[in-house]
């Protein structure tokens, strides 16, 4: 496994949870500092993936464009509970790897909350959204799983329903003014299931209908401009 992949897992499993716990103990608008720290932590495996070379500006621009598309997919779609943001984030992970998928997801969550308002939930959303891109990168980048519309759609549906959604519900467990016990925790996860299901349906539609054409365009851009070569060689 690549060093950047190991770093990504360590940051997801250790560093970010520790940052969230530490940040929650601060007073005031601690979530701004915590969100900044999360982005800084995610930059470590992202730059490690370039195998010692500096990323070119055009490589960063395409990821910035994907972040903008993800934000638009969350903000511009007027259907409550049916957002396309997870699909765009997962496409970033499929096209450019788990490090990029995680970074695009986290930055998209932070940026889109400037429209919805920031809060203590923001760092949790950054972790959950980024985790969706990370998982897609680990499973699809390097052609580990076939990039067929149905396969990507089913993955997106299950990934949001059983991975990203429960991570977001965990935020409620720790931030809601409740006594943490089995009954209350299960009530939160069950209450979140319908929302997670609708989000999963939206992700399925994005990946099954738009995933293949978007990936083809991104592949052409990568080949034409020789982008992210260091990441491709060791994938």
N, C-alpha and C positions, 0 to 999 in steps of 0.2 A: 504494500500500500504506500502511496506517495506520502511524503512528509507533510505536505499541505493538507491532505485528506485527514491524516492523524490529528493535525492541529485543529482542523475544522471540528472534528468530533470532540476533542478535548475542550474547545471553547464552548461548544453547544452543551456538553454534559457537565462541565465544571465551572468555567470562567463566567459565563453569562448567568447561570443560577446564583453563583456567589455574588455577582454584581447586583442582581435584583434584590437579594436578601440584604446586602449591605446598604443599598440605596434606600430601601424601605425604612431603614432605621434613621435616616436623616430627616430633618425638619424642613418645612417649606416646600417649594416646588423642586423636590429632589429628582423628579423624573426627567428633568432637562439634563442634569449632569449624568444620570444613569443612561439615558438614551445615547448621549455623546460617547460614553465609555463603551457601550455595546458596539457602536459603529467602529470605534478605534480597535476593539478586539477582533472584529471581523475582517479588518484590513490586513491583519497579520497573515492568516492563511491565504488570503487573496493574492498578496504580493509574493508569498512563498511559492505560489503555483507557477510563477514565471521563471523559476529555476535560475535565479540570480541576475536576470536581465531586467531592465527597466521597461515597464509597459509603455506603449506608445499612446499618444493623445487620442488617436482614432479608436484604439481599443477601449479606452475609458468612455469615449463619446457614445459608442454603441450601447454600453451598459447604462449610461445616463438616459439614453432614449428609451430603453426597456423600462427603467424606473418610471419615466414620465408616462409611458403607456400603461403601466400597472396602476399608477395613481389615477389616471383618467378612467381606467376600467372600474375603479372603486367609486370614484366621485361622480362620473358622468352618467352612469346607468341608473335610471330613476326607479328601478324595481327593487323594493325593500327585500333584503335577505338574499338577493340573487345578483352577486357581483362576479365580475370576470377577473378580478385581481389575482386570485390564486393561480388561474390558468396561465396568465402572462408570466408570473414569477416562476412557475414550473418550467415554462418554455425556456426561460433564461438559464435555469439549471441544466436542462437537457442539452441546450446548445453550447454552453460555455463551461459546464462543470459545477460541482457542488459549492465550491468557494464563491463563484460568481452568483449562483442562485441564491445562496444565503445572503450575500451582500445586497443584491437587488431587492430581495424580500424585506430585509430590515430597513433599508433606506426608503422603500416604497411605503411601508407602514408609518414611518416617521413623517415623511413628506405629506402623505394623504391626511394625516391627523391635523395638519395646519388648516384643513377645510372643515374637519369634524370637531376640532379642539383637542389639545394635548391634555394628558392626565396621567395618573399613576398607572393606568393600564397600557400606556404607550410602549414602555420597554418590553412588557409581556407580549404585546402584539408584534413588536419587532422580532422577538425570538420565534414566535409561532409562524409568522409569515416567512421569515428566513428559513425556518426548518422545512417548510414545504419545498422551497427551491433547492435546499441541500439534499433532501431525500430524492427528488427528481434527478439531480445530478449524479448521485451515487448509483442509481438504478439504470439510467439511460445513457449517460455520457460515456463515450467510448463504445457505444453500441452494445452495452451489456444486455439491455432489453430492446426488442425491435421497436422502431419509432413508427409503428402503425397507428392510425387514428383511433381504432377501437382499444388497442392496448394502452395508449396514452390516456384515453378518456376514462377507462376503467380504473387505471392507476390514480388519476386525479380525483375521481369520485371517492375511492376508498381512502386515499391519502388525506383528503379534507375531512371526511366523516369520522375516521378513526385515529387520526394523528394531529393534524393542524387544529381541527375543531376542539378536541379535548384539551389541547394545550391552552387554547384561549379560555376554555371553561375553568381551567386551573387558576387562571388569573382571578376569576370571580371567587374561587374558593379562598384565596389568600387576602383579597381586598375587601370582600363583602363583610359587613359587621355581623358575623354569625359565629356560633360555637362550632369549631371544626370537629365533627364526628361523622361516623359512617352515614347516618341518616341524612344529615344536611348536605354532605358532599354528594351523595347519590342524587339528591333532589336537584342540585345544581347541574350535574351532568345530564340528567334526564330532561330538565327544562331547556338545556342547550341543544338537545338532539334535533328538534325540528329546524332550528336555524342552521345547524351544521349540515343537515340533509339538503336544505335548499341551496346552501353554498356549494355543496358537493355536486348538485345537479348543474349549477352554473359552470363549475370547473370542468365537468364532463363535457358540456356543450362546447366550451372554448377549445379544449384540447382535441376533441374528436373532429370538430369542424374547422378550426383555424390553426391547430397545432402543426400539421404537415406543411401547409403553404408558408407559414411564418418561419419554420425551421429551414425550409428550402431557400428562402430569401436570406436568412442569416448565414447559411452555409456558403452561398454565393459571395456574400460580403467577406466572409472569412478567407475564402480562397483568393478572391480578387486582390485583397489588400494584405494578405499574409498575416492575418490577425491571430493572436493568441497561440502562436506556434509552440512556445515553450510548454504551454498547458497541454497541447495536443500530443506532443511526443511521448509524454510519460503517462498518458491517460490509460 
